[in-house]
Amino acid sequence: MSAARPLTTLRTIALVAALPLLLTACGYGSEAADDAEQPAAAAGAEKLSAGEVTIGYFPNLTHATALVGVQEGLLQKELGGTTIKTSTFNAGPSEIEALNAGSIDIGWIGPSPAINGYTKSNGKNLRIIGGSASGGVKLVVDPEKIKSLKDVKGKKIATPQLGNTQDVAFLNWIADQGWKVDAQSGKGDVSVVRTDNKVTPDAYKSGSIDGAWVPEPTASKLVAEGAKVLLDESTLWPDNKFVITNIIVSQTFLKEHPDVVEAVLRGSVRTNQWINAHPEKAKASANAALKELSGKELPADVIDPAWKSITFLDDPLASTLDSEADHAVKAGLLEKPDLKGIYDLTPLNKVLAAEGENEVDDAGLGAE
């Protein structure tokens, strides 16, 4: 991956017809569901400035901070008498729409929808206030058809959707190989087949695709069907880290309820501490949450390798988000945006300082 480069010119999103696709989610999950069961606010506990806060996330392992934080009551603990409500989503557009409509206040979401939500509103609807996860994206292939990276040329490789985070990453990797693909049609030296993560395993089994550049747990689902991991995307990034999940907040909610935002961030930081200190318990908790939300848990041969490939951290890895936007520009899916102001990491850094942890950097993209 190329190093991050400054994005300084404010423009609108190109290719208006593709905007609904560009706002796509980065993960695998069920249909949206509201008000999942979670621990109630402690009786008699003091409320913060808001009586309740609604958070959104996906039933997806890369959103495990939210899954585990809700499941274990770690987020609610920090909020005291302020009640958590939850909404789960299967796609970035619906979560951004919910944030814009005030249906949710804070959300866990991938970098592409965050970038597009911010630029589409001319920087007025959201801020990224923290990180949550890195990694968990792989190129998995049919080992009978593809034995090396050069064998990818001429093959049919699935990505979740046109313009989503993995689609942009794969198009950028293709370009780095010196191959040509039309970003819109997916046709060229490699056939990029946009396929919903929920049906990608069946597409692989039927032979209609030869592999996929996908997030977990879809990658491990394919491996369970006989596919082979050819490339882990993390190996393409400095320090093997790149943002896969951010925490965003409505600018209105951030302004009106900074104490609630800080409490949610403290809960997120402490949830990540618990996940990293108790990985097996956390994995089981995340799987229990997935079962509650989708009706079934992931089998061990899927969740075990998937869980190992995801790093849970508080740093939003701002420079990698900048690079991901640059890759979308390079692919012709996005006109160069001005991301200045997309971050407000002041509340997170306050929490991190109180926890004795290092502050994180906004890569020059912080709000003034």
Buried (B, 14 or more C-beta within 10 A) or exposed (E): BEEBEEBEEBEEBBBEEBBBBBBBBBBBBBEBBBEBEBBEBEEEBEBBEBEBBBBBBBBBBBBBBBBBBBBBBBBBBBBBBBBBBBBBBBBBBBBBBBBBEEBBBBBBBBBBBBBBBBBBBEBEBBBBBBBBBBBBBBBBBBEEBBEEEEBBBEBBBBBBBBBBBBBBBBBBBBBEEEBEBEBBEBEBBBBBBBBBBBEBBEBBEEEBBBBBBBBBBBBBBBBBBEBBBBBBBBEBBEEEBBBBBBBBBBBBBBEEBBEBBBBBBBBBBBBBBBBEEBEEEBBBBBBBBBEBBBEEBBEEEBBEBBBBBBBBBBBBBBBBBBBBBBBBBBBEBBBBBBBBBBBBBBBBBBBBEEEEBEBBBBBBBBBE
